[in-house]
Amino acid sequence: MFVDDEMVFFTLLGAAAASALLFGAAWLRTKRRLTHLEDRLLDPARARGGDDADLEGRLNDLSLRVAQLARGQEFMQQLLSGKRRLPQSGKSYEVTPS
């Protein structure tokens, strides 16, 4: 099978052009995202917050989750130490050796 030099050239040229376009698009998106993040970081209104109620709500949610994790940790310690057992549900089946 004979491969034409022009076909190889245009295939490589198309691949190079597509790669350049994709690289350019990624570079532009990264540049815009970086600018956006820098603006958010340097904005003094955002730094002060102003949403104390929102911050307080988030802290309350976080404290509830920490308390729930502590209760779960206590339960796991009781299970592992043998002070507590998992509740049995449904029918109990006896294991018979075979």
C-alpha positions as CSV (number, residue, x, y, z in Angstrom):
1,M,0.0,0.0,0.0
2,F,1.4,3.3,-1.1
3,V,1.3,6.2,1.4
4,D,1.2,9.6,-0.3
5,D,3.5,12.2,1.1
6,E,0.8,14.9,0.9
7,M,-1.6,12.8,3.0
8,V,1.0,12.4,5.8
9,F,1.8,16.1,5.7
10,F,-1.8,17.2,5.9
11,T,-2.6,14.6,8.6
12,L,0.3,15.9,10.7
13,L,-0.6,19.5,9.9
14,G,-4.2,18.9,11.1
15,A,-3.1,17.2,14.3
16,A,-0.7,20.1,15.0
17,A,-3.4,22.6,14.4
18,A,-5.9,20.8,16.6
19,S,-3.3,20.5,19.3
20,A,-2.5,24.2,19.1
21,L,-6.2,25.2,19.3
22,L,-6.8,22.9,22.3
23,F,-3.7,24.2,24.1
24,G,-4.7,27.8,23.4
25,A,-8.2,27.2,24.7
26,A,-6.8,25.6,27.9
27,W,-4.4,28.5,28.4
28,L,-7.2,31.1,28.0
29,R,-9.4,29.2,30.5
30,T,-6.6,28.9,33.0
31,K,-5.7,32.6,32.7
32,R,-9.4,33.6,33.2
33,R,-9.7,31.3,36.2
34,L,-6.5,32.6,37.8
35,T,-7.6,36.2,37.3
36,H,-11.0,35.4,38.9
37,L,-9.4,33.7,41.9
38,E,-6.9,36.5,42.3
39,D,-9.8,39.0,42.3
40,R,-11.6,37.0,44.9
41,L,-8.5,36.8,47.0
42,L,-7.7,40.5,46.9
43,D,-11.3,41.8,47.2
44,P,-11.4,43.6,50.6
45,A,-15.2,43.2,50.8
46,R,-14.9,39.4,50.6
47,A,-12.0,39.4,53.1
48,R,-14.1,41.0,55.8
49,G,-17.0,38.7,55.0
50,G,-20.0,40.7,56.0
51,D,-22.1,37.5,56.3
52,D,-21.7,36.8,60.0
53,A,-25.0,35.0,60.0
54,D,-23.8,32.7,57.2
55,L,-20.6,32.0,59.1
56,E,-22.4,31.3,62.3
57,G,-24.8,28.9,60.5
58,R,-21.8,27.1,59.0
59,L,-20.1,26.8,62.4
60,N,-23.3,25.5,63.9
61,D,-23.6,22.8,61.2
62,L,-20.0,21.9,61.7
63,S,-20.4,21.6,65.5
64,L,-23.4,19.3,65.0
65,R,-21.4,17.1,62.6
66,V,-18.5,16.9,65.0
67,A,-20.8,15.9,67.8
68,Q,-22.4,13.2,65.6
69,L,-18.9,11.9,64.7
70,A,-18.0,11.8,68.5
71,R,-21.2,9.8,69.2
72,G,-20.3,7.4,66.4
73,Q,-16.8,7.0,67.7
74,E,-18.1,6.2,71.2
75,F,-20.4,3.6,69.7
76,M,-17.6,2.0,67.7
77,Q,-15.4,1.8,70.8
78,Q,-18.2,0.1,72.7
79,L,-18.7,-2.4,69.9
80,L,-15.0,-3.2,69.7
81,S,-14.6,-3.5,73.5
82,G,-17.6,-5.8,73.8
83,K,-19.7,-3.5,75.9
84,R,-22.3,-3.3,73.2
85,R,-23.6,-5.6,70.5
86,L,-25.3,-4.8,67.2
87,P,-29.1,-5.3,67.3
88,Q,-30.3,-8.5,65.7
89,S,-32.9,-8.2,63.1
90,G,-34.9,-10.8,61.2
91,K,-34.6,-14.5,61.6
92,S,-31.6,-16.0,63.1
93,Y,-30.0,-18.9,61.2
94,E,-27.8,-21.5,62.8
95,V,-24.7,-22.3,61.0
96,T,-24.2,-26.0,60.6
97,P,-20.9,-27.5,59.8
98,S,-20.8,-29.3,56.5
